[in-house]
Amino acid sequence: MGVDAVGAAGKQVTGIERLLSPRSIAMVGASNQVERIGGQVYGNLALSFKGALYPVHPRDETVQGDRAYRSIADLPEPVDLAVIAVPAQHVTGVVEQCGERGVGGAVVLTAGFAEAGEAGEALQRELAEVAARTGVRVTGPNCIGYLSSVGGVAASFAMPPGTPLPPPGPVALVSQSGGFGSYIAEKAQLAGLRLGWFVSTGNEVDVNIAQVLRYLVEQDDTRVLLAFSETLRDPDVFVETARRAAELDKPLIMLKAGRSREAARAALSHTASVVGSAEVFDAVCRQYGVVVADTMEEMLDLGMIFQDGRRPRGDRIGIMTTSGGAGVLLADGAGMSGLTVPEFPAEERDAIAAKMPQPFYGSASNPVDTTAQITAAPDLFQTVLGEVVGGSVVDMATTVTWARPGPANDAIIETYRSTDKPFAVLCTAWLDEFQKAGVPTYTDPKRAVHALATLARHTLRRPPPAPSFTPDADRAGRVRGMLGEARTLGEGVLLESTAKRVMAEYGIPVTRETFVRGVRDSGPDEVAAAAEALGGPVALKVMSYQLPHKSDVGGLRLGLSGADTVRAAYRDMLAEVERRAPEAMISGVLVQEMAPARLEIGCGMRRDPVFGPMVALGPGGIMIEMLAETALLRPPFGADAAREAIGGLLGGRLVGGSRGLSPAELDLLAATMAGLGQLALEVPEIGEIDVNPVRVADGSAVAADALIVLASGDDGEEG
């Protein structure tokens, strides 16, 4: 199924099918010298590709025994793919010829572009312009090409000359880095992953990781997607890919580089990448069901457990070892990873014990410790292992063995084939017999149970469905009207009173309050009257565009009751502000109810350079700096996604503790998050929002303070 016909992001991946699944290929820069890249890659193509293949060389009559053509223009047909390995200054002209000749896509292996300084940046800009104008889809430059076992395409120098492609497999690996990507690919195959695809994207002048993943997720032969990324240039395509991967139950596992400032600088020099916040990247992946790996080894471990397509029905693991110590390590790791190690029912324990060599000195509980005495009765090993794997309280299983041929390992293979439950083996080394049978193999107990635990979490937790969100033009128009005064005055922030009116448009609960404009002689009486109308104790807040943090200069008074007290506090507050901030222009005073608070929550919106608007919620008030834990979501999202994200804070204690959120309070906070997300999408002129605190008590959650910062520029920043 071609991706061109699928999804809202289709226009961004148009033409990739000819690039990645070609029926005809030309190689520009093909060479008879196999020690050169042009010779190595052409040899790899000739060895594996079954379609029409044309070498292009300006002088040689033949290349590696095949008739050569002087240029792309001389080819007998418009090929699907051109592989280009010529000096950087000639690449743009070759791609221009590809466009004129109707070539579908180009793999540009050549380096010396944006990663090489100003001159290279200029060349890359020219290449980007030609690709956009001609419609030729380009991967690279500065890439290592790609391998497709399904299509027989070895358009890469990642493999030594004369090396055949591996058999088609269910795992696809996409890497921005070519060199390290090939390292990962080789390590993956050594570990037993069956790679069907390896694609490097290099500088991503046109085609990028997100677009390649979007294409591959639709391929029937691909069941697991692995990606090593330094940046993501098409976040909307990435999100659509993640949603599609969840729909098709094709796990997407990401290893992200560029998490520190030092790494971000390295990424910039390597592939001229823009690197966004790692915290935001992790949050987006969590929101859409993408698995984030911390290390290369973890990414490969997870690829191995996912590739056979087995899915657990729960989180219960059965463990069998010939050593009590190994069983304890595996049980410890399982528990710390979130798996359950259940007791077998009495009748199952008795059945296991009865099948052990007698007299039996081990344990028939879980973990099952057969002791080394079972090695003297190898026929019983498979019997006992079958009882453990088939246990009524077991959703997945693991066992321990040594990397040597023998009856025990034969029994493991037979047991693996006899069940559809996920099964991981802890072994002293990778074993050919296990790899041929597809048995997931690990050399460390923690890695084995971590892989199974990640499989269980991914299987049992499905991301919420995509929300239906239609921008409300009338509402956005009303909000833009509220921004008018600040923009006319050239101010970068809104008054708190205006910010709360904006938020109320989006269903965000705010405190009851009255804005008393100006500071005329009648101000004390107007403020006292407003306080009386609100009833109960009130707060007074100075409203000034120059004082977004009003408490820093004494522009806040709390817990005021009675007309005389309010008047006196009003006069005292204005006098202190005039003394401490004489340059500030006072627009008025906000008279606000004092909302009770059992908990204080902070909520806000920022715009990430890669993913755009992100909404955050976490402990507020003075705790926001101390705990620094937030739920992060990328809009649009619905209340269900917000409730789930809030429920994960503080280890679930924010909603599950005795003083945690009630269902009504949780609903109001979820509505606050969702409302901020809609506001960010509808009004990109808003660059930042801080709501701290949201005061929570007695089934209520209201915004007691709010700051809205306008985006720089006339039209704002698109989200």
LINRA-V773607 format. One record per residue. N is the residue number from 1. OMEGA is omega in degrees with one decimal (* if undefined). Layout:
BEGIN
n=(N & N)
omega=(OMEGA & OMEGA)
END
This chain:
BEGIN
n=(1 & 2 & 3 & 4 & 5 & 6 & 7 & 8 & 9 & 10 & 11 & 12 & 13 & 14 & 15 & 16 & 17 & 18 & 19 & 20 & 21 & 22 & 23 & 24 & 25 & 26 & 27 & 28 & 29 & 30 & 31 & 32 & 33 & 34 & 35 & 36 & 37 & 38 & 39 & 40 & 41 & 42 & 43 & 44 & 45 & 46 & 47 & 48 & 49 & 50 & 51 & 52 & 53 & 54 & 55 & 56 & 57 & 58 & 59 & 60 & 61 & 62 & 63 & 64 & 65 & 66 & 67 & 68 & 69 & 70 & 71 & 72 & 73 & 74 & 75 & 76 & 77 & 78 & 79 & 80 & 81 & 82 & 83 & 84 & 85 & 86 & 87 & 88 & 89 & 90 & 91 & 92 & 93 & 94 & 95 & 96 & 97 & 98 & 99 & 100 & 101 & 102 & 103 & 104 & 105 & 106 & 107 & 108 & 109 & 110 & 111 & 112 & 113 & 114 & 115 & 116 & 117 & 118 & 119 & 120 & 121 & 122 & 123 & 124 & 125 & 126 & 127 & 128 & 129 & 130 & 131 & 132 & 133 & 134 & 135 & 136 & 137 & 138 & 139 & 140 & 141 & 142 & 143 & 144 & 145 & 146 & 147 & 148 & 149 & 150 & 151 & 152 & 153 & 154 & 155 & 156 & 157 & 158 & 159 & 160 & 161 & 162 & 163 & 164 & 165 & 166 & 167 & 168 & 169 & 170 & 171 & 172 & 173 & 174 & 175 & 176 & 177 & 178 & 179 & 180 & 181 & 182 & 183 & 184 & 185 & 186 & 187 & 188 & 189 & 190 & 191 & 192 & 193 & 194 & 195 & 196 & 197 & 198 & 199 & 200 & 201 & 202 & 203 & 204 & 205 & 206 & 207 & 208 & 209 & 210 & 211 & 212 & 213 & 214 & 215 & 216 & 217 & 218 & 219 & 220 & 221 & 222 & 223 & 224 & 225 & 226 & 227 & 228 & 229 & 230 & 231 & 232 & 233 & 234 & 235 & 236 & 237 & 238 & 239 & 240 & 241 & 242 & 243 & 244 & 245 & 246 & 247 & 248 & 249 & 250 & 251 & 252 & 253 & 254 & 255 & 256 & 257 & 258 & 259 & 260 & 261 & 262 & 263 & 264 & 265 & 266 & 267 & 268 & 269 & 270 & 271 & 272 & 273 & 274 & 275 & 276 & 277 & 278 & 279 & 280 & 281 & 282 & 283 & 284 & 285 & 286 & 287 & 288 & 289 & 290 & 291 & 292 & 293 & 294 & 295 & 296 & 297 & 298 & 299 & 300 & 301 & 302 & 303 & 304 & 305 & 306 & 307 & 308 & 309 & 310 & 311 & 312 & 313 & 314 & 315 & 316 & 317 & 318 & 319 & 320 & 321 & 322 & 323 & 324 & 325 & 326 & 327 & 328 & 329 & 330 & 331 & 332 & 333 & 334 & 335 & 336 & 337 & 338 & 339 & 340 & 341 & 342 & 343 & 344 & 345 & 346 & 347 & 348 & 349 & 350 & 351 & 352 & 353 & 354 & 355 & 356 & 357 & 358 & 359 & 360 & 361 & 362 & 363 & 364 & 365 & 366 & 367 & 368 & 369 & 370 & 371 & 372 & 373 & 374 & 375 & 376 & 377 & 378 & 379 & 380 & 381 & 382 & 383 & 384 & 385 & 386 & 387 & 388 & 389 & 390 & 391 & 392 & 393 & 394 & 395 & 396 & 397 & 398 & 399 & 400 & 401 & 402 & 403 & 404 & 405 & 406 & 407 & 408 & 409 & 410 & 411 & 412 & 413 & 414 & 415 & 416 & 417 & 418 & 419 & 420 & 421 & 422 & 423 & 424 & 425 & 426 & 427 & 428 & 429 & 430 & 431 & 432 & 433 & 434 & 435 & 436 & 437 & 438 & 439 & 440 & 441 & 442 & 443 & 444 & 445 & 446 & 447 & 448 & 449 & 450 & 451 & 452 & 453 & 454 & 455 & 456 & 457 & 458 & 459 & 460 & 461 & 462 & 463 & 464 & 465 & 466 & 467 & 468 & 469 & 470 & 471 & 472 & 473 & 474 & 475 & 476 & 477 & 478 & 479 & 480 & 481 & 482 & 483 & 484 & 485 & 486 & 487 & 488 & 489 & 490 & 491 & 492 & 493 & 494 & 495 & 496 & 497 & 498 & 499 & 500 & 501 & 502 & 503 & 504 & 505 & 506 & 507 & 508 & 509 & 510 & 511 & 512 & 513 & 514 & 515 & 516 & 517 & 518 & 519 & 520 & 521 & 522 & 523 & 524 & 525 & 526 & 527 & 528 & 529 & 530 & 531 & 532 & 533 & 534 & 535 & 536 & 537 & 538 & 539 & 540 & 541 & 542 & 543 & 544 & 545 & 546 & 547 & 548 & 549 & 550 & 551 & 552 & 553 & 554 & 555 & 556 & 557 & 558 & 559 & 560 & 561 & 562 & 563 & 564 & 565 & 566 & 567 & 568 & 569 & 570 & 571 & 572 & 573 & 574 & 575 & 576 & 577 & 578 & 579 & 580 & 581 & 582 & 583 & 584 & 585 & 586 & 587 & 588 & 589 & 590 & 591 & 592 & 593 & 594 & 595 & 596 & 597 & 598 & 599 & 600 & 601 & 602 & 603 & 604 & 605 & 606 & 607 & 608 & 609 & 610 & 611 & 612 & 613 & 614 & 615 & 616 & 617 & 618 & 619 & 620 & 621 & 622 & 623 & 624 & 625 & 626 & 627 & 628 & 629 & 630 & 631 & 632 & 633 & 634 & 635 & 636 & 637 & 638 & 639 & 640 & 641 & 642 & 643 & 644 & 645 & 646 & 647 & 648 & 649 & 650 & 651 & 652 & 653 & 654 & 655 & 656 & 657 & 658 & 659 & 660 & 661 & 662 & 663 & 664 & 665 & 666 & 667 & 668 & 669 & 670 & 671 & 672 & 673 & 674 & 675 & 676 & 677 & 678 & 679 & 680 & 681 & 682 & 683 & 684 & 685 & 686 & 687 & 688 & 689 & 690 & 691 & 692 & 693 & 694 & 695 & 696 & 697 & 698 & 699 & 700 & 701 & 702 & 703 & 704 & 705 & 706 & 707 & 708 & 709 & 710 & 711 & 712 & 713 & 714 & 715 & 716 & 717 & 718 & 719)
omega=(-179.1 & -179.1 & -177.1 & -177.1 & -170.9 & 162.9 & -178.6 & -179.0 & -175.1 & -177.5 & -178.5 & 179.4 & 177.9 & 175.8 & -177.4 & -179.3 & 178.4 & 179.4 & -171.9 & 177.4 & -174.1 & 171.3 & 178.2 & -174.1 & 167.9 & 175.3 & 178.7 & -172.7 & 175.2 & -172.3 & 172.6 & -179.6 & -171.8 & 177.3 & 176.0 & -178.7 & 179.8 & 177.2 & -179.9 & -177.0 & 179.0 & 176.9 & 177.9 & 178.0 & -176.6 & -178.1 & -169.2 & -170.8 & -176.8 & 179.5 & 179.1 & -176.4 & -174.1 & 171.5 & 178.0 & 180.0 & -173.6 & -175.6 & -173.7 & 178.8 & 178.7 & 174.1 & 179.5 & 175.8 & -179.6 & 177.3 & -179.8 & 179.3 & -174.2 & -177.2 & 175.6 & -178.5 & -177.5 & -178.5 & -179.0 & -179.9 & 174.1 & -174.3 & 176.3 & -171.3 & 169.3 & 173.6 & -169.6 & 176.9 & 178.0 & 178.8 & -171.7 & -176.1 & -179.7 & -172.7 & -176.6 & 178.3 & 178.5 & 179.2 & 175.5 & 176.7 & 178.4 & 178.5 & -179.6 & -176.0 & 178.0 & 177.1 & -175.9 & -175.8 & -179.1 & 170.3 & -178.4 & -179.0 & -172.1 & 172.4 & 179.1 & -179.7 & -171.5 & 179.6 & -171.1 & 177.0 & -170.9 & -179.6 & 177.8 & 177.1 & 178.2 & 177.0 & -178.6 & 175.9 & 177.6 & 179.8 & 178.9 & -179.5 & -178.9 & 179.4 & -179.5 & -176.1 & -176.2 & -177.0 & 176.0 & 179.8 & -171.6 & 167.3 & -170.3 & -4.5 & 178.0 & 178.2 & -178.3 & 178.4 & -179.8 & 176.9 & 174.9 & 178.7 & -179.3 & -178.4 & -178.3 & -176.7 & 175.2 & -178.1 & -171.2 & 170.7 & 177.6 & -177.8 & 179.6 & 178.5 & 177.6 & -179.7 & 178.8 & 174.9 & 175.1 & 176.6 & 178.7 & 179.6 & -172.9 & -173.4 & 174.5 & 177.6 & 177.5 & -176.1 & 173.5 & 177.7 & 178.4 & -176.6 & -179.6 & 175.2 & 178.7 & 174.5 & 178.9 & -177.7 & -179.9 & 178.8 & 179.2 & -179.1 & 176.2 & -178.9 & 178.3 & 175.5 & -178.3 & -176.8 & 172.7 & -178.9 & 164.4 & -177.0 & 172.0 & -174.3 & 173.1 & -176.7 & 175.1 & 177.3 & 179.9 & -178.2 & -177.7 & -175.7 & -177.1 & -178.7 & 177.8 & 178.3 & 179.4 & 176.9 & -173.7 & -177.1 & 180.0 & -176.7 & -176.3 & -176.6 & -178.1 & -179.4 & 178.9 & -179.3 & 175.2 & 179.4 & 172.1 & -170.4 & 169.5 & 174.3 & 175.0 & -175.3 & -180.0 & -175.4 & 179.6 & 176.7 & 178.5 & -179.9 & 178.2 & 176.7 & 179.6 & 178.7 & -179.5 & 177.9 & 177.8 & 179.2 & -175.7 & -175.6 & 174.8 & -175.0 & 175.4 & -174.5 & -174.4 & 168.2 & -172.4 & 172.5 & 177.7 & -178.1 & 179.4 & 177.4 & -180.0 & 179.2 & 177.9 & 176.8 & 179.1 & 178.7 & -179.5 & -179.2 & -175.8 & -175.9 & 178.5 & -174.8 & 168.4 & -173.9 & 178.8 & -177.8 & 177.1 & 178.8 & 178.4 & 178.8 & 179.9 & -178.7 & 178.5 & 178.0 & 179.0 & -177.9 & -173.1 & 172.5 & 175.6 & 179.4 & 178.6 & 176.5 & 179.8 & -177.7 & 175.5 & -179.4 & 179.0 & 178.5 & 179.6 & 176.1 & -177.4 & 175.8 & -178.9 & -177.3 & -179.2 & -165.2 & -179.6 & 174.1 & -179.9 & -179.5 & 179.8 & 176.6 & 179.6 & -174.9 & -175.6 & -176.9 & 172.0 & -174.9 & 174.7 & 178.5 & 171.0 & -178.5 & 179.3 & 180.0 & 178.2 & 178.8 & 178.9 & 178.5 & 179.9 & 178.8 & 176.5 & -179.0 & 179.0 & -179.1 & -179.8 & 178.1 & 177.6 & 177.0 & 177.3 & 175.6 & -171.0 & 170.2 & 172.0 & 173.7 & -174.4 & -177.3 & 178.3 & 175.3 & 179.9 & -179.6 & 178.6 & -178.7 & -178.1 & -177.6 & 179.5 & 171.1 & -176.7 & -4.5 & -172.6 & -176.9 & -178.1 & -178.0 & 175.9 & 176.1 & -179.9 & 11.1 & 176.3 & 178.3 & -177.6 & -169.9 & -176.7 & -176.9 & -179.6 & 178.4 & 176.7 & 179.0 & -171.9 & 179.2 & 179.3 & -178.1 & -178.6 & 180.0 & -178.8 & 179.0 & 177.6 & 177.3 & -179.5 & -178.2 & -178.1 & -177.9 & -176.3 & -178.1 & -175.5 & 175.9 & 179.4 & -174.5 & 173.2 & 176.5 & -175.6 & 177.9 & 178.8 & -175.1 & 176.1 & 179.1 & 177.9 & -176.5 & -178.1 & -179.2 & 172.2 & 179.5 & 178.3 & -179.9 & -179.8 & 178.9 & 178.1 & -178.9 & -174.0 & -175.9 & 173.1 & 178.5 & 174.4 & -171.3 & 178.6 & -178.1 & 172.0 & -173.3 & -178.9 & 176.9 & 173.8 & -173.9 & -177.5 & -177.4 & 178.3 & -178.0 & 178.6 & 179.5 & -179.6 & -178.6 & 178.1 & -172.4 & -179.1 & -177.9 & 178.7 & -177.3 & -177.1 & -179.7 & -179.9 & -177.0 & 175.5 & 178.2 & 178.7 & 179.9 & 178.3 & 175.9 & -179.2 & -179.9 & -178.1 & -177.7 & -172.5 & 178.3 & 176.8 & 178.0 & 177.4 & 179.5 & 179.8 & -179.8 & 173.8 & -178.5 & 175.8 & -179.7 & 179.1 & -175.3 & 180.0 & 179.2 & 178.9 & 178.0 & 177.9 & -179.4 & 179.0 & 175.1 & 178.6 & 178.9 & -169.2 & -175.9 & -178.8 & -178.0 & 178.1 & -179.3 & -178.8 & -178.9 & -178.4 & -179.0 & 173.7 & 167.5 & 178.9 & -179.6 & 177.9 & 180.0 & -179.2 & 175.6 & 175.8 & -177.0 & 178.9 & 177.0 & -176.6 & 175.3 & 179.4 & -177.8 & 179.8 & 179.1 & 171.7 & -175.0 & 178.4 & 177.8 & 176.5 & -174.2 & 176.0 & -179.9 & 179.9 & 179.8 & -179.7 & -176.3 & -178.2 & -179.4 & 179.6 & 179.5 & 178.7 & 179.0 & 178.7 & 179.1 & 179.5 & -179.9 & 178.9 & -179.2 & 178.8 & 179.7 & -177.9 & 170.4 & 172.8 & -178.9 & 174.9 & 177.2 & 179.1 & 177.3 & -179.1 & -176.1 & 178.6 & 176.8 & -168.7 & -176.9 & -179.3 & -178.0 & 176.8 & -177.1 & -177.4 & 173.2 & -172.5 & 169.5 & -176.2 & 176.6 & 177.9 & -174.4 & -177.8 & 178.5 & -179.8 & -179.6 & -178.4 & 179.5 & 178.5 & -178.4 & -178.6 & -179.4 & -179.0 & 179.0 & 179.5 & 179.2 & 179.5 & -179.8 & -174.1 & 179.3 & -173.7 & -178.1 & -175.1 & 174.5 & -176.5 & 178.6 & -179.0 & -178.8 & 176.5 & 175.8 & -168.6 & 175.9 & 173.4 & -178.2 & 177.9 & -179.1 & 166.8 & 176.6 & 171.4 & -176.7 & 173.2 & -179.9 & -179.2 & 178.8 & 171.6 & 177.8 & 178.3 & -178.4 & 179.6 & -171.9 & 178.7 & -173.1 & 175.7 & -179.6 & -177.4 & 174.6 & 179.0 & 176.9 & -173.4 & -178.6 & -178.7 & -177.7 & -172.6 & 179.2 & -174.9 & -174.9 & 174.7 & 175.8 & -176.7 & 165.5 & -177.4 & 178.5 & 175.9 & 178.8 & 4.0 & 173.8 & -178.8 & -178.2 & -179.6 & 178.9 & 178.9 & 179.3 & 179.9 & 180.0 & 179.1 & -179.6 & 179.5 & -177.9 & 175.5 & 178.8 & -179.6 & -175.0 & -179.2 & 178.3 & -173.9 & -177.1 & -178.7 & 177.6 & -179.7 & -176.2 & 171.1 & 177.5 & -179.8 & 179.2 & 177.4 & 178.7 & -179.1 & 177.3 & 176.2 & 177.4 & 177.1 & 178.6 & -178.0 & 179.5 & 177.6 & 177.7 & 178.3 & 178.0 & -179.4 & -179.1 & -174.8 & -174.9 & -178.5 & 174.5 & 177.3 & -176.3 & -173.1 & 177.5 & 172.6 & 175.8 & -176.0 & 7.6 & 158.1 & -174.9 & -172.0 & 176.6 & 169.3 & 177.9 & -179.0 & 174.4 & -174.4 & 177.3 & -179.1 & 178.2 & -177.6 & 176.4 & 175.8 & -179.7 & 179.3 & 177.6 & 177.8 & -179.4 & -175.3 & -172.1 & 179.4 & -176.1 & -179.5 & 178.7 & *)
END
